[in-house]
Structure formats: C-alpha cells, structure tokens
Amino acid sequence: MEAAGLDANGFDFHCLRHPCGSFLASAGVDLKIVQQVLGHKTFALTADTYTHLYDDAIKTGIRQLPNLEVG
C-alpha cells in the first residue's frame, strides 16, 4: 500500500470486492469466473451479494434480446 501511496489507516481492501464483482459482471464476464476471482465457495454468494447491476448494464441486456417484431 505504501508503494501505491495509500494510507493504511482506515483503508479496507475488502470494500473493493463489491465494485470488482459488479464491474466484472457488467463487462459480461461469466459469473463463475467472477466467483473464482473473488474466491467465493458458492455461486449464490457471488451473484446475490457481490454483484450489482447498473442501469446501463440492464439497458444493454434488454437491447440484446432478439427482435420479435412480426410483419
């Protein structure tokens, strides 16, 4: 941490796990890979606790649905 110029007082690397999981998921990384990166034993912990969807990711996902327009 010293080499990175960070102050160890009050800094908790654990707090970076949520954004890391969320950013990876938003980038389209398979959640099983995110689970491995975060070192979780269960998929549910990764999916339900450590990944959060951002509005842009939700919109992008919806746009990826096939066009079902008839006619």
N, C-alpha and C positions, 0 to 999 in steps of 0.2 A: 504494500500500500504506500509505503514511503516513496518508492521509485515512481509511483503514479501521481504523487503529490496529494494524496488523500490523508485526511486526519482520521486516525483510528478512534478517536473519542466519539462515541455515539453512532458510528457508521456500522451498519449491519448488512453484510453481503447477502444474507437470506432474503432481504427485502427486494433483491433483484430477480428472484425466482418467478414472481408473478409476471413482470413485464417480459422476461425472457420467454416464458411459455406462451404468453399471449402474442408476442411478436413472431415467434416461430409458427404458431398456428395460423396467424393472419397471413403469413408468407406462403401458406399452403403446404408446410412441412407436415408429413403424416404424423398423427398424434402418437403412434407407437414410437416414433423417433424422438418426439418431444419428451415422452415418458423416459426414454433412455438417457437423454441429455440431462434431465432434471434428477435422474436417479431414483425414480419412484418405483415401488414394488407393484402398485396397482394402476391400471389404466384409468379407473374411476377417479383416483386422486388427481391425476394429471388433468383429465377432461373437466371434472366438476369444480376443482378448486384452483388450479394454477393456470387455466387459460380463460381469457375473457374475450368476447367478441367486440370488435369496434364497428361503428356504423358503416364505415367504408367496406369492411370485410363482408358484412351482411348484404349490402347492396351488390357487391361483386358476385357473391354466391348466387343471388337471385338472378342476376344478368346471365349467369352460366346455364340456367335452365333452358331446355330446348324450346324453340318457338313452336307452339302447338296450334297456331292460327290455321283455321280451315278456310279454304277457298282461294 
